[in-house]
Amino acid sequence: MVSSDKVNILIVDDSPEKLLSLEAILEELGQNLVTARNGREALRRLLAQEFAVILLDVYMPEIDGFETARLIRQRKRSEHTPIIFITGQGDEQLAAQGYALGAVDYILSPVSPQILRTKVGVFVELYRQREQLERQVDERIAFGYEQAARTAAEAASKRSAFLADATNVLNNSLNYRETQHDLLHLVVPSLADLTALTLTDDAAPSSPMAMAWRESDGDFRTYWPPLGDLATIVLRSAADRVNQSGQSEMLESFELTLPGDSSCTRFRRGAVLPLRARGRSLGTLTLACSERWAEPLDLDLASDLASRAAIALDNARLYRDIQENDRRKSEFLAMLGHELRNPLAPIRNSVEILRQFRFDQPELRRVRDTIERQLQLMVRLVDDLLDVSRINSGKIRLRREPTDLSAVAAQAIEIAKPLIDARCHRLNVTLPEEPLWVEADEPRLVQVFANLLNNAAKYTPPNGEIGLTIEIGPDVVIGRVRDNGVGIAPDLLPHVFDLFTQADRSTRRDQSGLGVGLTLVRRLTEMHGGCVEAFSDGLGYGSEFVVTLPRIAKGITRTREPAPRRLGRIPSRRVLLVDDNADGLDSLASLLRLKGHEVHVASDGFEAVRTAVAIRPEVVVLDIGMPGMDGYEVARQLRQTPDVSTMRLVALTGYGQEEDRHLSREAGFDDHLVKPIDLAVLDQLLAAGVSS
């Protein structure tokens, strides 16, 4: 293998003796000597190797030295390789022809060994110097490329790190205002001396602006300029133009008077970038560099940040809108519940009044029972609707304790039995002999199975079959509710638990409803750490709902509250009823009078206080939501009046959430009843008498 520090010398001659002689002369140079016996072989050598110098005989067969030299010069790789002609002919015309072909020398033979070695040695040294120079140039170029690549890599790394950190910061909060503040902190001082964020917010009457900048001492300042602030008119005008065009705009040399600064601050350059996300314009992001900002404005990085910021701001805006819509929905549902319960109260009172009389005609009894069943249905629909709202807003807290699922099933059957009987269904119940314990809020779990049984009764044609089975599984307890009713269409089955999802809303009103019962079943089951699934082979083949709950090894024996004793004759009480709903007031008053109580009525808060002071009632049943003076204020005034402070105050309202009960307790109420009231509970309160 040839040493890498040797250079190549090409010797071309058709005479073997001359080749041998020239090799012997040049051997002392210590270089790599390559020989060729004709022009064609020489050209092949030049294709494979690079030479410092070529020694070329003039007279050769086929292709002579001059033609060979001409072909050598036509090739880019060898066009500058030194050529020395060696010949025995001293013709000056031939020498001129050789020099014309680019030869560097024309030597007559026989050659002087010392002269030939010297001349070839010069070209070898020149070749070495040229190689060294090329290596140095290549090294410098490579070093320059390496430096540029390292600089670019460091810049890309810093850029990626900044954008990654910016993404984390912007996604850290879904609070709309906090996201704006985080964006300002990202821009200043990393990208600019000053930034302005102008948002086109549907929730605001005008486009709000937020500004941030770096003071001369390095402090970070923020400012929310009011609309019409003259100091920011330049920024607002540019933001308006960018909002309309959707294209970035450069700002050149402008002045701003910043708050707390008596003089103008000159900004030599700025940019206004559009903020767009999901196909809509959210506003603009302005960056500005003052005279002291040494680095150029990195528009590419700023544009990337603007794109990410737009998505983060849009996410925060959407979350804010969702939260606001949820708040409005909860308020609407609470108001809806109140407004629906108000008319239900006199209906329930009227049904109870009818129960105080004997009817000889079966038709009248059937009408009364129909009204009562439909009333219970309405109450349950309102309760389900409000429960879904409370669960979605996180306002329901489970009170979990060891509970026997068989006992839960028995209570659910008792609740659903009126509807099952009314539609003449046959109910098959299979319960285990031993208790199956789960950690549950018993009333809520009863609600789950009662809703499933009611759903089965509603969607099964009259004289159908409904089955309820409670069984044990591996570490779980399974409850199955099945029917041979209308079934569930395959396209509806995956969505059967979604809110407001119903079967075909046609003229078949036996399947009417709000579409919230099964949603409530799923949410309550999941809150218990379980799951619920629906199965059906299609329309006309019935359905099955399977509730799976975690099983606990053994229930803790609980001391259950004794079942309420049947009340004997309730002592006659002096009762004051207060309600601005005339039908509710009159019907409840009539019912209590039929039960032997002395009843007084008032239709507003002022009349209630006057009447209470005048008659000194033992019990006051007081509506909360009244015009003028509401029930809370009436309760507070009565508690501050010595002569009537010991009376029992019962809140009567359509609002039944925990915060409503808390407010009534704070106002001084002893009890909180939700319309339409359970008359048995009211009887117990009247039997108890005065306030505790």
Secondary structure, 3 states (H helix, E strand, C coil): CCCCCCCEEEEECCCHHHHHHHHHHHHHHCCEEEEECCHHHHHHHHHHCCCCEEEEECCCCCCCHHHHHHHHHHCHHHCCCCEEEEECCCCHHHHHHHHHCCCCEEEECCCCHHHHHHHHHHHHHHHHHHHHHHHHHHHHHHHHHHHHHHHHHHHHHHHHHHHHHHHHHHCCCCCHHHHHHHHHHHHCCCCCCEEEEEECCCCCCCCCEEEEEECCCCCEEEECCCCCCHHHHHHHHHHHHHHHHCCCEEEEEEEECCCCCCCCEEEEEEEEEEEEECCEEEEEEEEEEECCCCCCCCHHHHHHHHHHHHHHHHHHHHHHHHHHHHHHHHHHHHHHHHHHHHHHHHHHHHHHHHHCCCCCCHHHHHHHHHHHHHHHHHHHHHHHHHHHHHHHCCCCCCCCEEEEHHHHHHHHHHHHHHHHHHCCCEEEEECCCCCCEEEECHHHHHHHHHHHHHHHHHCCCCCCEEEEEEEEECCEEEEEEEECCCCCCCCCHHHCCCCCCCCCCCCCHHHCCCCCHHHHHHHHHHHCCCEEEEECCCCCCCEEEEEEEEECCCCCCCCCCCCCCCCCCCCCCEEEEECCCHHHHHHHHHHHHHCCCEEEEECCHHHHHHHHHHHCCCEEEEECCCCCCCHHHHHHHHHCCHHHCCCEEEEEECCCCHHHHHHHHHHCCCEEEECCCCHHHHHHHHHHCCCC
